[in-house]
Amino acid sequence: MTSSERRNGDKPPREPISITDKRRVDPDTGRVREHTPSEPVTPTPQREPDPATPDAEMHPGYRTDRDAGEHPDRVSELTADLQRVQAEYTNYRRRIERDRRLSVEAATASVVAKFLGILDDLDRAREHGDLETGPLRAIAAELDAILSGLGVVAFGEEGDRFDPTLHEAVQHEGAGGDPVVDRVLRRGYTFGGGKVLRTATVTVVGGPTPPGDVTGTTSADDS
């Protein structure tokens, strides 16, 4: 620049500005660039959404109701799978509840069985009148209340109809066709809605003989 130009106040012409992006990773795409840092950067064109492009092409994981309508077999298959899984879960839950209930009943039976000998001793003491007064009476009443709360019920009374599933007969007298309990030697117990914990030990006597079935007699025609 000459001194005359400076005195006139003229400014020198500006050179064009060139910007070089030396970043290795493209901020728009997130990929490593393949061009050298000295090459000019060309902006990556952005894809504008096309209203005519289906949503399934824009978003591969997206499914519309129209797609479900075009594949009814697939929908039916998935529905059947869901129903089968739900049924399996329901059966599993019922089986778990049943096993839990059986475990509780087995534990209750195991504990109550250890008290049966004590109950037999209390029954013998009651027959001799030892539970009418005194502290033993209170202990027997408290034990009966505890076992009743666990669902334990005693059975076996004189005059009951003999039932081989509930009674164990050690003596049988008489020849009647409807035997009944004559004497209770040891009471039985049930729990959990009728499950037999122990059968009752009894003696049995035959019931009255039905009319017309009398043996050992002589009719008037035979005399």
Secondary structure, 3 states (H helix, E strand, C coil): CCHHHHHCCCCCCCCCCCCCCCCCECCCCCCECCCCCCCCCCCCCCCCCCCCCCHHHHCCCCCCHHHHHHCHHHHHHHHHHHHHHHHHHHHHHHHHHHHHHHHHHHHHHHHHHCCHHHHHHHHHHHHCCCCCCCHHHHHHHHHHHHHHHCCCEEECCCCCECCCCCEEEEEEECCCCCCEEEEEEECEEEECCCEEEECEEEEEECCCCCCCCCCCCCCHHHC
